[in-house]
Amino acid sequence: MPQVKIHLELNVPVEQVTVNEIIVLFQQILTQLVIQLVAGWLSAWQEAILDRWLGERQQPCSATEVPWACPGCHSRSGFSRRGWRPRVLRQTSLGRIPFQLRQVTCQRCGKTFAPLQASLGLAPYQVSTMEFRERAVTAVCQVSYRRGAEWVSTTPLSAPVSAAAVHKWVQATGQAVEFTAEATEQRPLLLDGTQVNAGENQRGVGLHLGIAITGRRTESCRPQLEKQVVAFTVAEDWRTTLTPLRGTTPERIVFDGETELANLIEYHWPTRPHQRCLWHLVANLYPALWKDGLSKADVKPIQERLAKLLYEMPQPQAQAAYDALQDEFCLLGLENGRRYLQKARPDVFTFQKQPAGEWNNRKWHPASQAIVATSPLEREMREINRRTDNGSRWGVPGVQHLVGLDLVRRFDATQ
C-alpha cells in the first residue's frame, strides 16, 4: 500500500464562533481534504506500479515484459515514462475529483497512452464512477428519478447528477439483468402477477413474477424466508414467463388460481403437487357469490367459515367440511359459488398430504413447514406497485429494467 504524506494547515478564527459555525467550517475542510487524499493516493499508487515494472525515473527503457499492452502495436515491453495528463471525475460519492493520470510511450510505435487507466476501473472519457452510479440506481429503486437524483446530489461529499443521467444508467444496467431457473429444482415455486401502468393499453400491462423458496432462517428472533427470483416478465403472457422453467422439477407450485396460469401449471408440471393459495381462495369467493346475488355483508360470514375450515380444521374434517359447503351452495342455488369451490378442490388440500406438511423433513431445512399461500410473493408485488404506481405512464422497457434491478438489489441483500 503506497504511503502519502499530506501537509495540512488550518487557520483557526480568533473571534467568537459557535459550535454550529465550527461544524460547518470543518464540513467544508473535510470535503477538500478527502478530495486531496484520493488524488494523492491515486498519484502515489500509479508511481509505485510504474516503479515496479519500469524502474525508477531517469533509468533507461526497460525490456521487462509488463502487465499492460500498447494499444497501437500490442507490444508488452519497451516503455518509457511520459509525464502525466489531467483527468477529472465529476460524479463520485466524494464530489469532483481531479487527479493526474500517468502516461508512458511505446518505443516501438511511439504511441503515448495511460497504461493504468483500466486497472483503476476507468474507461476513456468516463466522468462518473461505478460506485456513484450504483448508489444513484439504488436510490431510484425506492423513489422517483427526480427525487433519487436530488438525494444523491445533496448528500455531503457527493456530486450533482440529473434525473436523465440516472435514467440512462438504469436502462443500460437493467438490460443485463437475467434470472436463472436453477433455484427451482426441488424447491417451492410461487407464481403471481400484477398490473403496472405501462405501455399503450389504458389498463396497463401484466407483470409476472416467480420466486423459489430456498431456505429459512431466524433474524432478530423472527423467522425469515430465503427467496430467489426464477422468472420475471413485463407485458408477456404466462406461457412466455414459464418458458425458462420448463423441464424443472419444483417441489410444489403455489399460485392464486388464475385460469391461464392454472392450465399452464397442469401442462408443464402434471406430476408435481399444486397448491392453491388459501388467502386468494377465501378472498375471491366474494366475486363468485356476488354473481349469485349475495351482498358483501352476506358473503363475509361464509368467507369466515371457509377460512376457519382451511386454517384450523385437521384432515379429513376440513375436506369433509369443504365438500359440505359445496353441497350447501348447490341446495341454495348458488351455482357460481359451487363451481368456484369445485374448480379449486383438487389443489386446496395439497399441504395436508403429510401430517406435518408437504415439505417436512426436507434436506434444505429439516424443520420446514408447508407454505399455503403466495404471501411471500405478495410482499414483493406490493413493493413493485409502490414504486411504479406513481400516476405516470411507464414504458415497458423502463419498468422492466427498473423493477429487474430492484429485485436483484433486494434479493441479493437477503441472501
KEVO-289440 format. One record per residue (C-alpha): y negated, z negated, x; residue in one letter; chain. Coordinates in Angstrom, 1 decimal, decimal comma, m for minus. Example, Ala and Ser with C-alpha at 12.3 -4.5 7.8 and 13.67 -1.06 7.14 Angstrom:
+--------+--------+--------+---+---+
:      y :      z :      x : r : c :
+--------+--------+--------+---+---+
:    4,5 :   m7,8 :   12,3 : A : A :
:    1,1 :   m7,1 :   13,7 : S : A :
+--------+--------+--------+---+---+
% end
This chain:
+--------+--------+--------+---+---+
:      y :      z :      x : r : c :
+--------+--------+--------+---+---+
:    0,0 :    0,0 :    0,0 : M : A :
:   m3,3 :    1,1 :    1,6 : P : A :
:   m5,9 :   m1,6 :    2,1 : Q : A :
:   m9,5 :   m1,0 :    1,1 : V : A :
:  m12,4 :   m3,1 :    2,3 : K : A :
:  m15,4 :   m3,2 :   m0,1 : I : A :
:  m18,7 :   m4,9 :    0,6 : H : A :
:  m20,2 :   m6,4 :   m2,5 : L : A :
:  m23,8 :   m7,7 :   m2,7 : E : A :
:  m25,2 :   m9,4 :   m5,8 : L : A :
:  m28,9 :  m10,1 :   m6,5 : N : A :
:  m29,0 :  m13,4 :   m8,3 : V : A :
:  m32,1 :  m13,7 :  m10,6 : P : A :
:  m34,1 :  m16,8 :   m9,8 : V : A :
:  m35,8 :  m17,1 :  m13,2 : E : A :
:  m34,2 :  m18,9 :  m16,0 : Q : A :
:  m31,4 :  m17,0 :  m17,7 : V : A :
:  m29,0 :  m17,8 :  m20,5 : T : A :
:  m25,2 :  m17,7 :  m20,4 : V : A :
:  m25,2 :  m14,6 :  m22,7 : N : A :
:  m27,5 :  m12,7 :  m20,3 : E : A :
:  m25,4 :  m13,6 :  m17,3 : I : A :
:  m22,3 :  m12,3 :  m19,2 : I : A :
:  m24,0 :   m9,0 :  m20,0 : V : A :
:  m25,1 :   m8,7 :  m16,4 : L : A :
:  m21,6 :   m9,2 :  m15,0 : F : A :
:  m20,1 :   m6,8 :  m17,5 : Q : A :
:  m22,4 :   m4,1 :  m16,0 : Q : A :
:  m21,4 :   m5,2 :  m12,5 : I : A :
:  m17,7 :   m5,2 :  m13,4 : L : A :
:  m18,0 :   m1,6 :  m14,7 : T : A :
:  m19,5 :   m0,3 :  m11,5 : Q : A :
:  m17,2 :   m2,5 :   m9,3 : L : A :
:  m14,0 :   m1,2 :  m10,9 : V : A :
:  m15,0 :    2,4 :  m10,6 : I : A :
:  m15,8 :    1,9 :   m6,9 : Q : A :
:  m12,4 :    0,2 :   m6,4 : L : A :
:  m10,5 :    3,0 :   m7,9 : V : A :
:  m12,4 :    5,7 :   m6,0 : A : A :
:  m12,0 :    3,7 :   m2,7 : G : A :
:   m8,2 :    3,3 :   m3,3 : W : A :
:   m7,8 :    7,0 :   m4,0 : L : A :
:   m9,5 :    7,9 :   m0,8 : S : A :
:   m7,6 :    5,4 :    1,2 : A : A :
:   m4,2 :    6,5 :   m0,3 : W : A :
:   m4,9 :   10,1 :    0,5 : Q : A :
:   m5,9 :    9,3 :    4,0 : E : A :
:   m2,7 :    7,2 :    4,5 : A : A :
:   m0,5 :   10,1 :    3,3 : I : A :
:   m2,2 :   12,7 :    5,4 : L : A :
:   m2,0 :   10,4 :    8,5 : D : A :
:    1,8 :   10,0 :    7,9 : R : A :
:    2,5 :   13,8 :    7,8 : W : A :
:   m0,3 :   15,4 :    9,8 : L : A :
:   m1,1 :   12,6 :   12,2 : G : A :
:   m4,5 :   11,1 :   12,7 : E : A :
:   m7,7 :   13,1 :   12,8 : R : A :
:   m8,6 :   15,1 :   15,9 : Q : A :
:   m4,9 :   15,7 :   16,6 : Q : A :
:   m3,6 :   19,3 :   16,9 : P : A :
:   m2,0 :   21,0 :   13,9 : C : A :
:    1,5 :   19,6 :   13,4 : S : A :
:    4,6 :   21,7 :   12,9 : A : A :
:    6,3 :   19,0 :   10,9 : T : A :
:    7,6 :   20,0 :    7,5 : E : A :
:    5,6 :   18,3 :    4,8 : V : A :
:    6,4 :   17,4 :    1,1 : P : A :
:    3,9 :   20,0 :   m0,3 : W : A :
:    3,9 :   23,8 :   m0,1 : A : A :
:    1,0 :   26,2 :    0,4 : C : A :
:    0,1 :   27,9 :   m2,9 : P : A :
:   m0,6 :   31,1 :   m1,0 : G : A :
:    2,3 :   31,7 :    1,3 : C : A :
:    4,6 :   28,8 :    0,3 : H : A :
:    4,8 :   27,5 :    3,8 : S : A :
:    5,7 :   23,8 :    4,2 : R : A :
:    4,4 :   23,4 :    7,8 : S : A :
:    1,3 :   24,2 :    9,9 : G : A :
:   m1,5 :   22,5 :    8,1 : F : A :
:   m4,8 :   21,1 :    9,4 : S : A :
:   m7,3 :   18,8 :    7,6 : R : A :
:  m10,3 :   20,5 :    6,0 : R : A :
:  m12,5 :   17,7 :    4,7 : G : A :
:  m12,8 :   16,9 :    1,0 : W : A :
:  m14,4 :   18,2 :   m2,2 : R : A :
:  m15,8 :   16,1 :   m5,1 : P : A :
:  m13,7 :   15,5 :   m8,2 : R : A :
:  m14,7 :   13,7 :  m11,3 : V : A :
:  m12,5 :   12,2 :  m14,0 : L : A :
:  m14,8 :   12,0 :  m17,0 : R : A :
:  m12,5 :   10,4 :  m19,5 : Q : A :
:  m10,4 :    7,4 :  m18,4 : T : A :
:   m9,9 :    3,9 :  m19,6 : S : A :
:  m12,2 :    2,8 :  m16,8 : L : A :
:  m15,0 :    5,2 :  m17,6 : G : A :
:  m16,3 :    8,1 :  m15,5 : R : A :
:  m14,6 :    8,0 :  m12,0 : I : A :
:  m16,0 :   10,3 :   m9,2 : P : A :
:  m13,9 :   10,4 :   m6,1 : F : A :
:  m13,1 :   12,6 :   m3,1 : Q : A :
:  m10,1 :   14,9 :   m3,1 : L : A :
:   m8,8 :   15,5 :    0,4 : R : A :
:   m8,1 :   19,2 :    1,4 : Q : A :
:   m6,0 :   20,9 :    4,1 : V : A :
:   m5,9 :   24,5 :    5,4 : T : A :
:   m2,8 :   26,5 :    5,9 : C : A :
:   m2,8 :   28,0 :    9,4 : Q : A :
:   m0,5 :   30,9 :    8,3 : R : A :
:   m2,6 :   32,4 :    5,5 : C : A :
:   m5,8 :   30,5 :    5,8 : G : A :
:   m5,8 :   29,1 :    2,3 : K : A :
:   m7,6 :   25,8 :    1,7 : T : A :
:   m6,3 :   23,5 :   m1,1 : F : A :
:   m5,8 :   19,9 :   m2,1 : A : A :
:   m2,2 :   19,0 :   m1,4 : P : A :
:   m2,1 :   15,6 :   m3,1 : L : A :
:   m3,6 :   16,7 :   m6,4 : Q : A :
:   m0,2 :   17,0 :   m8,1 : A : A :
:    1,0 :   13,7 :   m6,5 : S : A :
:   m1,9 :   12,0 :   m8,3 : L : A :
:   m0,8 :   13,4 :  m11,6 : G : A :
:   m3,8 :   15,8 :  m11,8 : L : A :
:   m3,8 :   19,4 :  m13,0 : A : A :
:   m6,5 :   21,8 :  m11,9 : P : A :
:   m9,7 :   21,3 :  m13,8 : Y : A :
:   m8,3 :   18,2 :  m15,6 : Q : A :
:  m11,1 :   15,8 :  m16,7 : V : A :
:   m9,1 :   13,3 :  m18,7 : S : A :
:   m6,2 :   11,1 :  m17,6 : T : A :
:   m2,9 :   11,0 :  m19,5 : M : A :
:   m3,2 :    7,2 :  m19,9 : E : A :
:   m6,5 :    7,7 :  m21,7 : F : A :
:   m5,1 :   10,5 :  m23,9 : R : A :
:   m2,1 :    8,3 :  m24,8 : E : A :
:   m4,5 :    5,4 :  m25,7 : R : A :
:   m6,6 :    7,7 :  m27,9 : A : A :
:   m3,5 :    9,2 :  m29,6 : V : A :
:   m2,1 :    5,7 :  m30,3 : T : A :
:   m5,4 :    4,7 :  m31,9 : A : A :
:   m5,5 :    7,7 :  m34,3 : V : A :
:   m1,9 :    7,0 :  m35,4 : C : A :
:   m3,4 :    3,9 :  m37,1 : Q : A :
:   m6,8 :    5,1 :  m38,2 : V : A :
:   m8,7 :    8,4 :  m38,8 : S : A :
:   m9,5 :   10,7 :  m35,9 : Y : A :
:  m13,2 :    9,8 :  m36,1 : R : A :
:  m12,6 :    6,1 :  m36,1 : R : A :
:   m9,9 :    6,4 :  m33,4 : G : A :
:  m12,3 :    8,3 :  m31,2 : A : A :
:  m15,1 :    5,8 :  m31,8 : E : A :
:  m12,7 :    2,9 :  m30,9 : W : A :
:  m11,6 :    4,2 :  m27,5 : V : A :
:  m15,2 :    5,4 :  m26,8 : S : A :
:  m16,8 :    2,0 :  m27,4 : T : A :
:  m14,2 :   m0,2 :  m25,7 : T : A :
:  m15,5 :   m1,8 :  m22,5 : P : A :
:  m14,7 :    0,2 :  m19,3 : L : A :
:  m14,0 :    3,3 :  m21,3 : S : A :
:  m15,4 :    6,8 :  m21,7 : A : A :
:  m16,8 :    8,8 :  m24,7 : P : A :
:  m14,5 :   11,2 :  m26,4 : V : A :
:  m14,8 :   13,3 :  m29,6 : S : A :
:  m12,6 :   13,4 :  m32,6 : A : A :
:  m12,0 :   17,1 :  m32,0 : A : A :
:  m10,7 :   16,4 :  m28,5 : A : A :
:   m8,3 :   13,7 :  m29,7 : V : A :
:   m7,1 :   16,0 :  m32,5 : H : A :
:   m6,3 :   18,6 :  m29,9 : K : A :
:   m4,3 :   16,1 :  m27,8 : W : A :
:   m2,3 :   15,0 :  m30,8 : V : A :
:   m1,4 :   18,6 :  m31,8 : Q : A :
:   m0,4 :   19,5 :  m28,3 : A : A :
:    1,7 :   16,4 :  m27,7 : T : A :
:    3,2 :   16,5 :  m31,2 : G : A :
:    4,7 :   19,9 :  m30,7 : Q : A :
:    7,0 :   18,5 :  m28,1 : A : A :
:    8,4 :   15,7 :  m30,3 : V : A :
:   12,1 :   16,0 :  m31,1 : E : A :
:   14,6 :   13,7 :  m32,7 : F : A :
:   18,3 :   13,8 :  m31,9 : T : A :
:   21,2 :   13,0 :  m34,2 : A : A :
:   23,2 :   11,1 :  m31,6 : E : A :
:   22,5 :    7,7 :  m33,1 : A : A :
:   24,0 :    8,8 :  m36,5 : T : A :
:   27,6 :    8,5 :  m35,2 : E : A :
:   29,3 :    5,6 :  m36,8 : Q : A :
:   26,1 :    4,0 :  m37,8 : R : A :
:   24,5 :    3,5 :  m41,3 : P : A :
:   22,3 :    6,5 :  m42,2 : L : A :
:   19,4 :    6,1 :  m44,6 : L : A :
:   17,7 :    9,1 :  m46,1 : L : A :
:   14,5 :    9,2 :  m48,2 : D : A :
:   11,4 :   11,4 :  m48,9 : G : A :
:    7,8 :   11,1 :  m50,0 : T : A :
:    4,9 :   13,4 :  m50,8 : Q : A :
:    1,9 :   14,0 :  m48,5 : V : A :
:   m1,3 :   15,7 :  m49,4 : N : A :
:   m0,8 :   18,7 :  m47,2 : A : A :
:   m0,5 :   22,5 :  m47,5 : G : A :
:   m1,8 :   24,7 :  m50,2 : E : A :
:    0,2 :   23,2 :  m53,1 : N : A :
:   m2,1 :   20,9 :  m55,1 : Q : A :
:    0,7 :   18,3 :  m55,4 : R : A :
:    1,3 :   18,3 :  m51,6 : G : A :
:    4,5 :   18,8 :  m49,7 : V : A :
:    7,6 :   16,8 :  m49,2 : G : A :
:    8,1 :   14,7 :  m46,1 : L : A :
:   11,8 :   13,9 :  m45,4 : H : A :
:   13,0 :   11,2 :  m43,1 : L : A :
:   16,3 :   10,0 :  m41,9 : G : A :
:   17,0 :    6,9 :  m39,8 : I : A :
:   20,1 :    5,3 :  m38,4 : A : A :
:   20,6 :    1,5 :  m38,2 : I : A :
:   21,7 :    0,9 :  m34,6 : T : A :
:   21,9 :   m2,9 :  m34,5 : G : A :
:   20,4 :   m6,2 :  m35,5 : R : A :
:   18,5 :   m8,8 :  m33,5 : R : A :
:   16,6 :  m12,0 :  m34,1 : T : A :
:   12,9 :  m12,1 :  m33,3 : E : A :
:   10,8 :  m15,2 :  m33,8 : S : A :
:   13,7 :  m16,7 :  m35,8 : C : A :
:   13,7 :  m13,8 :  m38,2 : R : A :
:   16,4 :  m11,1 :  m38,4 : P : A :
:   15,3 :   m7,6 :  m37,4 : Q : A :
:   17,0 :   m4,2 :  m37,8 : L : A :
:   17,0 :   m1,8 :  m34,8 : E : A :
:   16,3 :    1,7 :  m36,1 : K : A :
:   16,4 :    5,2 :  m34,7 : Q : A :
:   14,9 :    8,4 :  m36,2 : V : A :
:   17,5 :   11,1 :  m36,5 : V : A :
:   15,9 :   13,6 :  m38,9 : A : A :
:   12,3 :   14,4 :  m39,8 : F : A :
:   10,7 :   17,4 :  m41,5 : T : A :
:    7,5 :   18,2 :  m43,4 : V : A :
:    7,3 :   21,0 :  m46,1 : A : A :
:   11,0 :   21,7 :  m45,8 : E : A :
:   13,9 :   21,3 :  m48,2 : D : A :
:   16,6 :   18,7 :  m47,8 : W : A :
:   19,0 :   21,4 :  m46,6 : R : A :
:   16,8 :   22,1 :  m43,6 : T : A :
:   16,3 :   18,4 :  m42,9 : T : A :
:   20,0 :   17,6 :  m42,8 : L : A :
:   20,9 :   20,7 :  m40,7 : T : A :
:   20,7 :   18,8 :  m37,4 : P : A :
:   23,1 :   16,1 :  m38,8 : L : A :
:   25,9 :   18,5 :  m39,8 : R : A :
:   29,1 :   17,6 :  m38,0 : G : A :
:   28,1 :   13,9 :  m37,5 : T : A :
:   30,1 :   11,1 :  m39,0 : T : A :
:   27,8 :    8,3 :  m40,1 : P : A :
:   29,4 :    5,1 :  m41,2 : E : A :
:   27,7 :    5,3 :  m44,6 : R : A :
:   24,9 :    7,3 :  m46,2 : I : A :
:   22,3 :    5,3 :  m48,2 : V : A :
:   20,0 :    7,3 :  m50,5 : F : A :
:   17,8 :    6,9 :  m53,5 : D : A :
:   19,7 :    9,1 :  m55,9 : G : A :
:   17,6 :   12,3 :  m55,7 : E : A :
:   19,7 :   15,1 :  m57,2 : T : A :
:   19,3 :   17,7 :  m54,5 : E : A :
:   19,9 :   15,1 :  m51,8 : L : A :
:   23,0 :   13,7 :  m53,6 : A : A :
:   24,5 :   17,1 :  m53,8 : N : A :
:   24,0 :   17,8 :  m50,1 : L : A :
:   25,4 :   14,5 :  m49,1 : I : A :
:   28,5 :   15,2 :  m51,1 : E : A :
:   28,7 :   18,6 :  m49,5 : Y : A :
:   28,1 :   17,5 :  m45,8 : H : A :
:   30,0 :   14,2 :  m45,9 : W : A :
:   32,6 :   14,3 :  m48,7 : P : A :
:   34,8 :   11,7 :  m47,0 : T : A :
:   32,1 :    9,3 :  m45,9 : R : A :
:   31,1 :    6,3 :  m48,1 : P : A :
:   27,9 :    6,9 :  m50,1 : H : A :
:   25,7 :    4,0 :  m51,2 : Q : A :
:   23,2 :    4,4 :  m54,0 : R : A :
:   20,0 :    2,4 :  m53,3 : C : A :
:   20,2 :   m0,6 :  m55,7 : L : A :
:   16,5 :   m1,1 :  m55,8 : W : A :
:   15,9 :    2,6 :  m56,9 : H : A :
:   18,8 :    2,3 :  m59,3 : L : A :
:   17,1 :   m0,5 :  m61,2 : V : A :
:   13,5 :    0,9 :  m60,9 : A : A :
:   14,5 :    4,4 :  m62,0 : N : A :
:   16,3 :    3,1 :  m65,1 : L : A :
:   12,9 :    2,9 :  m66,9 : Y : A :
:   12,2 :    6,7 :  m67,0 : P : A :
:   15,6 :    7,3 :  m68,4 : A : A :
:   15,3 :    4,8 :  m71,2 : L : A :
:   11,7 :    5,9 :  m71,8 : W : A :
:   13,1 :    9,3 :  m72,8 : K : A :
:   15,3 :    7,4 :  m75,3 : D : A :
:   12,2 :    5,9 :  m76,9 : G : A :
:   12,1 :    2,5 :  m75,4 : L : A :
:    8,8 :    0,9 :  m74,2 : S : A :
:    8,3 :   m0,7 :  m70,8 : K : A :
:    8,5 :   m4,1 :  m72,4 : A : A :
:   11,8 :   m3,3 :  m74,0 : D : A :
:   13,2 :   m1,9 :  m70,7 : V : A :
:   12,2 :   m4,9 :  m68,5 : K : A :
:   15,0 :   m7,3 :  m69,7 : P : A :
:   17,5 :   m4,5 :  m69,3 : I : A :
:   16,4 :   m3,9 :  m65,7 : Q : A :
:   16,7 :   m7,6 :  m65,0 : E : A :
:   20,2 :   m7,7 :  m66,4 : R : A :
:   21,2 :   m4,7 :  m64,3 : L : A :
:   19,7 :   m6,3 :  m61,2 : A : A :
:   21,5 :   m9,6 :  m61,8 : K : A :
:   24,9 :   m7,9 :  m62,1 : L : A :
:   24,3 :   m5,8 :  m59,0 : L : A :
:   23,0 :   m8,5 :  m56,7 : Y : A :
:   24,6 :  m11,7 :  m58,0 : E : A :
:   28,0 :  m11,0 :  m59,5 : M : A :
:   31,1 :  m10,6 :  m57,4 : P : A :
:   33,5 :   m7,8 :  m57,8 : Q : A :
:   35,2 :   m6,9 :  m60,1 : P : A :
:   33,0 :   m8,8 :  m62,6 : Q : A :
:   30,0 :   m6,7 :  m61,5 : A : A :
:   31,7 :   m3,4 :  m62,1 : Q : A :
:   33,0 :   m4,6 :  m65,5 : A : A :
:   29,5 :   m5,6 :  m66,5 : A : A :
:   28,1 :   m2,3 :  m65,3 : Y : A :
:   30,6 :   m0,4 :  m67,4 : D : A :
:   29,9 :   m2,6 :  m70,4 : A : A :
:   26,2 :   m1,8 :  m70,1 : L : A :
:   27,1 :    1,9 :  m70,3 : Q : A :
:   29,1 :    1,3 :  m73,4 : D : A :
:   26,3 :   m0,6 :  m74,9 : E : A :
:   23,9 :    2,2 :  m74,3 : F : A :
:   26,3 :    4,6 :  m76,0 : C : A :
:   26,5 :    2,4 :  m79,1 : L : A :
:   22,7 :    2,1 :  m79,3 : L : A :
:   22,3 :    5,8 :  m78,9 : G : A :
:   20,5 :    5,6 :  m75,5 : L : A :
:   22,1 :    8,7 :  m74,2 : E : A :
:   19,7 :    9,3 :  m71,3 : N : A :
:   20,2 :    5,8 :  m70,0 : G : A :
:   24,0 :    6,1 :  m70,4 : R : A :
:   24,1 :    9,4 :  m68,4 : R : A :
:   21,9 :    7,8 :  m65,7 : Y : A :
:   24,3 :    4,9 :  m65,2 : L : A :
:   27,3 :    7,2 :  m65,4 : Q : A :
:   26,0 :    9,6 :  m62,8 : K : A :
:   25,2 :    6,8 :  m60,4 : A : A :
:   28,5 :    4,9 :  m60,9 : R : A :
:   30,6 :    6,4 :  m58,0 : P : A :
:   28,1 :    5,4 :  m55,4 : D : A :
:   26,9 :    2,0 :  m56,7 : V : A :
:   29,5 :   m0,5 :  m55,5 : F : A :
:   30,4 :    1,0 :  m52,1 : T : A :
:   29,1 :   m2,1 :  m50,4 : F : A :
:   31,7 :   m4,2 :  m52,2 : Q : A :
:   34,7 :   m2,3 :  m50,8 : K : A :
:   35,2 :   m5,2 :  m48,4 : Q : A :
:   34,5 :   m8,7 :  m49,5 : P : A :
:   32,1 :   m9,4 :  m46,6 : A : A :
:   30,6 :   m5,9 :  m46,7 : G : A :
:   31,5 :   m2,4 :  m45,8 : E : A :
:   30,2 :   m2,8 :  m42,2 : W : A :
:   31,6 :   m6,3 :  m41,5 : N : A :
:   33,3 :   m6,8 :  m38,1 : N : A :
:   31,9 :   m3,6 :  m36,6 : R : A :
:   31,6 :   m3,4 :  m32,8 : K : A :
:   27,9 :   m2,7 :  m32,9 : W : A :
:   27,3 :   m6,1 :  m34,4 : H : A :
:   30,1 :   m8,5 :  m35,4 : P : A :
:   28,0 :  m10,3 :  m38,0 : A : A :
:   26,6 :   m7,2 :  m39,7 : S : A :
:   26,3 :   m7,0 :  m43,4 : Q : A :
:   26,2 :   m4,1 :  m45,9 : A : A :
:   22,8 :   m2,5 :  m46,5 : I : A :
:   22,4 :   m1,9 :  m50,2 : V : A :
:   19,0 :   m0,3 :  m50,3 : A : A :
:   16,7 :    2,1 :  m48,5 : T : A :
:   14,2 :   m0,7 :  m47,9 : S : A :
:   14,2 :   m0,4 :  m44,1 : P : A :
:   13,2 :    3,2 :  m44,6 : L : A :
:   10,7 :    2,5 :  m47,4 : E : A :
:    8,7 :    0,4 :  m44,9 : R : A :
:    8,3 :    3,4 :  m42,7 : E : A :
:    7,3 :    5,5 :  m45,7 : M : A :
:    4,6 :    3,0 :  m46,7 : R : A :
:    3,2 :    3,2 :  m43,2 : E : A :
:    3,2 :    7,0 :  m43,3 : I : A :
:    1,5 :    7,0 :  m46,7 : N : A :
:   m1,1 :    4,5 :  m45,5 : R : A :
:   m2,1 :    6,8 :  m42,6 : R : A :
:   m2,0 :   10,1 :  m44,5 : T : A :
:   m3,3 :    9,2 :  m47,9 : D : A :
:   m7,0 :    9,0 :  m46,9 : N : A :
:   m8,4 :   11,5 :  m49,5 : G : A :
:   m8,3 :   14,5 :  m47,2 : S : A :
:   m6,2 :   17,7 :  m47,3 : R : A :
:   m3,9 :   17,9 :  m44,3 : W : A :
:   m2,5 :   21,0 :  m42,6 : G : A :
:    1,3 :   20,9 :  m42,5 : V : A :
:    1,4 :   21,1 :  m38,7 : P : A :
:   m1,3 :   18,5 :  m38,4 : G : A :
:    0,5 :   15,9 :  m40,5 : V : A :
:    3,9 :   16,7 :  m38,9 : Q : A :
:    2,6 :   16,3 :  m35,4 : H : A :
:    0,7 :   13,1 :  m36,1 : L : A :
:    3,5 :   11,4 :  m38,1 : V : A :
:    6,1 :   12,5 :  m35,5 : G : A :
:    4,0 :   10,9 :  m32,7 : L : A :
:    3,6 :    7,7 :  m34,7 : D : A :
:    7,3 :    7,5 :  m35,4 : L : A :
:    8,0 :    7,9 :  m31,6 : V : A :
:    5,5 :    5,3 :  m30,8 : R : A :
:    6,6 :    2,7 :  m33,3 : R : A :
:   10,4 :    3,2 :  m33,0 : F : A :
:   10,2 :    3,1 :  m29,2 : D : A :
:    8,3 :   m0,1 :  m29,3 : A : A :
:   11,1 :   m1,8 :  m31,4 : T : A :
:   13,9 :   m0,9 :  m29,1 : Q : A :
+--------+--------+--------+---+---+
% end
